[in-house]
């Protein structure tokens, strides 16, 4: 059992948990849980279960020792013996729960989230990361060390603002933009390009599954030795060959556009 204590001072709050469900443990244990707590109360109970050949997730709240009515979803996004990422975005009305960047469930508040003071994770799960983040300001700029190298991953998560249509992501070096990704909401198009020697090069466009304003969006950029792989909500849109090959000189991540950011890595 893992217990984390924290202080809430913002209505929007983002929790990400990277973990692994061991295959052998399912023969002994049949579930795990992620609980957002206030004292002994469980404000949000997120409980994947593997029982009798059925896999489902229970969502609930326990107040003064009394459980409310369960909200079940009869599927589990957590394959056995595979690493997964669970994300919980807290908004004024609901918890928006995503797995591996894909929307999974929305649970309405039954108790004020401002009361939450700890998170408890237990059961048949092995944790590798638990991180808390408040929304980042847009435009967003971060300088990172070590450049871009094979295996480096950038994750940008958020929502399009009402009426907003575009999000821009740039990996920059001192004199240009090694990689630029533009997500266009109204066209459901992702375009990748580079800006070198004072001009844009030829862009590469790809269609993406329908984007929805009310659902979280995740863009993942994975760098290999000779290209970037781009994923939007888990769907691969591009394999973009490196045009600027001095990867060690890339040291700035920028995000701009009509979006509200909830999580940025690094």
C-alpha positions as CSV (number, residue, x, y, z in Angstrom):
1,X,0.0,0.0,0.0
2,X,1.3,3.4,-1.0
3,X,0.2,6.7,0.7
4,X,0.9,10.2,-0.6
5,X,0.0,13.3,1.2
6,X,-0.4,16.7,-0.6
7,X,-2.1,20.1,-0.4
8,X,-4.8,21.3,-2.8
9,X,-4.7,24.9,-3.7
10,X,-6.2,25.0,-7.2
11,X,-9.5,23.7,-8.6
12,X,-7.8,22.1,-11.6
13,X,-5.4,19.4,-10.6
14,X,-3.7,16.7,-12.6
15,X,-2.6,13.3,-11.2
16,X,-0.7,10.8,-13.4
17,X,0.3,7.3,-12.2
18,X,2.5,5.0,-14.2
19,X,2.2,1.4,-13.1
20,X,2.3,-2.3,-14.0
21,X,-0.2,-5.1,-13.3
22,X,1.9,-8.3,-12.8
23,X,0.5,-11.3,-14.5
24,X,1.1,-13.8,-11.7
25,X,-0.5,-11.5,-9.1
26,X,-3.9,-11.9,-10.7
27,X,-3.9,-15.5,-9.6
28,X,-3.7,-14.4,-6.0
29,X,-5.3,-10.9,-6.0
30,X,-8.1,-9.8,-8.2
31,X,-8.1,-6.0,-8.0
32,X,-6.2,-2.8,-7.2
33,X,-7.4,0.6,-6.2
34,X,-6.5,4.3,-6.5
35,X,-8.2,6.3,-3.7
36,X,-8.4,10.1,-3.3
37,X,-9.0,10.6,0.4
38,X,-9.9,13.0,3.1
39,X,-9.0,11.4,6.5
40,X,-10.9,8.1,6.4
41,X,-13.3,9.2,3.7
42,X,-12.7,8.1,0.2
43,X,-13.7,10.9,-2.1
44,X,-12.9,9.0,-5.3
45,X,-12.5,5.2,-5.3
46,X,-11.1,3.9,-8.6
47,X,-11.1,0.1,-8.5
48,X,-10.2,-2.1,-11.5
49,X,-11.3,-5.7,-10.9
50,X,-10.4,-9.1,-12.5
51,X,-13.0,-11.5,-11.2
52,X,-14.5,-14.7,-12.6
53,X,-13.3,-14.0,-16.1
54,X,-14.9,-10.5,-16.0
55,X,-12.9,-7.4,-16.1
56,X,-14.4,-4.1,-15.0
57,X,-13.8,-0.9,-13.1
58,X,-15.8,0.4,-10.1
59,X,-16.0,4.1,-9.2
60,X,-17.5,5.1,-5.9
61,X,-17.3,7.4,-2.8
62,X,-17.2,6.4,0.9
63,X,-18.4,9.0,3.4
64,X,-18.4,8.4,7.2
65,X,-17.9,4.6,6.5
66,X,-20.9,4.4,4.1
67,X,-20.4,3.6,0.4
68,X,-22.5,5.3,-2.2
69,X,-23.9,3.6,-5.3
70,X,-21.3,2.1,-7.6
71,X,-20.7,3.3,-11.1
72,X,-19.2,0.5,-13.1
73,X,-17.7,0.3,-16.5
74,X,-17.5,-3.3,-17.9
75,X,-14.0,-3.1,-19.5
76,X,-10.6,-2.5,-18.2
77,X,-7.9,-0.4,-20.0
78,X,-5.1,-2.1,-18.0
79,X,-3.8,-5.2,-19.9
80,X,-2.1,-7.7,-17.7
81,X,1.7,-7.7,-17.6
82,X,1.8,-4.3,-19.4
83,X,2.8,-0.9,-18.1
84,X,0.0,1.7,-18.2
85,X,-0.5,5.4,-17.4
86,X,-3.5,6.5,-15.4
87,X,-4.4,10.2,-15.5
88,X,-7.0,11.9,-13.4
89,X,-7.9,15.5,-14.2
90,X,-10.0,17.3,-11.6
91,X,-12.3,20.0,-12.8
92,X,-15.1,22.0,-11.1
93,X,-17.7,19.4,-11.9
94,X,-16.1,16.0,-12.5
95,X,-13.0,13.8,-12.4
96,X,-12.0,13.1,-16.0
97,X,-10.2,9.8,-16.0
98,X,-7.9,8.8,-18.9
99,X,-5.7,5.8,-19.5
100,X,-2.7,5.9,-21.8
101,X,-4.0,9.3,-23.0
102,X,-7.4,8.0,-24.0
103,X,-10.6,9.1,-22.2
104,X,-12.0,6.3,-20.0
105,X,-14.6,7.6,-17.5
106,X,-16.1,10.8,-16.1
107,X,-17.2,10.8,-12.4
108,X,-19.2,13.6,-10.9
109,X,-18.1,15.0,-7.6
110,X,-20.0,13.6,-4.6
111,X,-17.7,15.4,-2.0
112,X,-15.7,18.6,-2.5
113,X,-12.4,17.9,-4.0
114,X,-10.9,20.7,-1.9
115,X,-11.1,18.2,1.0
116,X,-8.8,15.7,-0.5
117,X,-5.5,15.5,1.4
118,X,-4.0,12.2,0.3
119,X,-3.9,9.4,-2.2
120,X,-3.8,5.8,-1.4
121,X,-2.8,3.1,-4.0
122,X,-2.9,-0.6,-3.2
123,X,-3.6,-4.1,-4.5
124,X,-2.1,-6.0,-7.4
125,X,-0.1,-3.1,-8.9
126,X,3.6,-2.1,-9.0
127,X,4.1,1.7,-9.2
128,X,6.9,3.3,-11.1
129,X,5.7,7.0,-11.0
130,X,3.2,9.1,-9.3
131,X,3.2,12.8,-10.2
132,X,1.0,15.8,-9.4
133,X,0.7,18.9,-11.6
134,X,-1.3,22.1,-11.8
135,X,-2.2,23.5,-15.2
136,X,0.6,25.2,-17.1
137,X,0.3,28.7,-18.5
138,X,-0.1,29.2,-22.2
139,X,2.0,30.1,-24.0
140,X,4.3,27.6,-22.4
141,X,8.1,27.5,-22.6
142,X,10.5,25.2,-21.0
143,X,14.3,24.9,-21.4
144,X,15.5,21.4,-20.8
145,X,19.0,20.0,-20.5
146,X,20.7,17.2,-22.4
147,X,19.0,17.9,-25.8
148,X,16.8,15.4,-27.6
149,X,18.1,11.8,-27.7
150,X,16.7,8.4,-28.8
151,X,14.0,7.4,-26.3
152,X,13.1,10.9,-25.2
153,X,9.4,11.4,-24.8
154,X,7.4,14.6,-24.8
155,X,3.8,14.5,-23.5
156,X,1.4,17.4,-23.8
157,X,-2.2,17.1,-22.4
158,X,-5.0,19.6,-22.3
159,X,-8.3,20.8,-23.7
160,X,-9.2,23.1,-26.6
161,X,-10.7,26.3,-25.3
162,X,-14.3,27.1,-26.4
163,X,-14.1,28.3,-30.0
164,X,-10.4,27.4,-30.1
165,X,-9.1,25.6,-33.1
166,X,-5.3,25.1,-32.9
167,X,-2.5,24.0,-30.7
168,X,1.2,24.5,-31.7
169,X,4.1,22.5,-30.3
170,X,7.7,23.4,-31.1
171,X,11.1,21.8,-30.3
172,X,13.6,24.6,-30.8
173,X,17.3,25.2,-31.0
174,X,19.1,28.5,-31.1
175,X,18.5,29.4,-34.7
176,X,15.3,27.5,-35.7
177,X,12.6,25.0,-35.0
178,X,13.8,21.4,-35.4
179,X,10.3,20.0,-35.1
180,X,6.9,21.8,-35.1
181,X,3.5,20.0,-34.6
182,X,0.2,21.8,-35.3
183,X,-3.1,20.2,-34.2
184,X,-6.1,21.7,-35.9
185,X,-9.4,21.1,-34.2
186,X,-11.9,22.1,-36.9
187,X,-10.1,20.1,-39.6
188,X,-9.0,17.1,-37.5
189,X,-5.6,17.5,-39.1
190,X,-2.1,17.2,-37.6
191,X,0.8,18.9,-39.5
192,X,4.5,18.5,-38.8
193,X,7.2,20.8,-40.2
194,X,10.6,22.4,-39.5
195,X,11.7,26.0,-39.6
196,X,15.3,26.5,-40.7
197,X,17.3,29.3,-42.4
198,X,14.4,31.8,-41.8
199,X,11.7,29.8,-43.7
200,X,9.3,27.0,-43.2
201,X,10.0,23.8,-45.1
202,X,7.4,21.5,-46.7
203,X,4.9,20.3,-44.1
204,X,3.5,16.8,-43.6
205,X,-0.2,16.5,-42.9
206,X,-2.2,13.6,-41.5
207,X,-5.9,13.2,-40.5
208,X,-6.7,12.3,-37.0
209,X,-9.8,10.8,-35.3
210,X,-12.5,13.3,-34.4
211,X,-11.4,15.6,-31.6
212,X,-13.9,16.7,-28.9
213,X,-13.7,19.9,-26.9
214,X,-15.1,18.3,-23.7
215,X,-12.5,15.5,-23.7
216,X,-8.9,15.6,-22.7
217,X,-6.4,15.5,-25.6
218,X,-2.9,14.1,-25.5
219,X,-0.1,14.6,-27.9
220,X,2.9,12.3,-27.4
221,X,6.2,12.9,-29.3
222,X,8.7,10.0,-29.2
223,X,12.2,10.6,-30.5
224,X,14.3,7.8,-32.1
225,X,17.7,8.0,-33.7
226,X,16.4,9.1,-37.1
227,X,12.8,10.3,-36.6
228,X,10.0,11.4,-34.3
229,X,6.8,9.4,-33.8
230,X,3.7,11.5,-33.1
231,X,0.6,10.1,-31.4
232,X,-2.6,12.0,-30.8
233,X,-4.9,10.4,-28.2
234,X,-3.0,7.1,-28.7
235,X,-3.3,7.1,-32.5
236,X,0.0,7.4,-34.4
237,X,-0.2,10.2,-37.0
238,X,3.3,10.7,-38.2
239,X,6.8,9.2,-38.5
240,X,8.7,12.4,-39.1
241,X,12.3,12.1,-40.2
242,X,14.8,14.3,-38.5
243,X,15.6,17.3,-40.7
244,X,17.7,19.0,-38.0
245,X,20.1,16.3,-37.0
246,X,22.1,17.9,-34.2
247,X,19.6,16.6,-31.6
248,X,21.9,17.6,-28.7
249,X,21.3,21.3,-29.6
250,X,17.5,21.1,-29.2
251,X,16.8,22.5,-25.8
252,X,13.4,24.3,-25.7
253,X,9.9,23.1,-25.7
254,X,7.1,25.6,-26.5
255,X,3.3,25.1,-26.6
256,X,0.9,27.8,-27.7
257,X,-2.6,28.2,-29.2
258,X,-6.2,27.9,-28.1
259,X,-5.7,25.4,-25.3
260,X,-5.7,24.9,-21.6
261,X,-2.8,22.7,-20.6
262,X,-3.2,20.1,-17.8
263,X,0.1,18.2,-18.1
264,X,3.4,18.7,-19.8
265,X,6.4,16.4,-19.7
266,X,9.2,17.2,-19.5
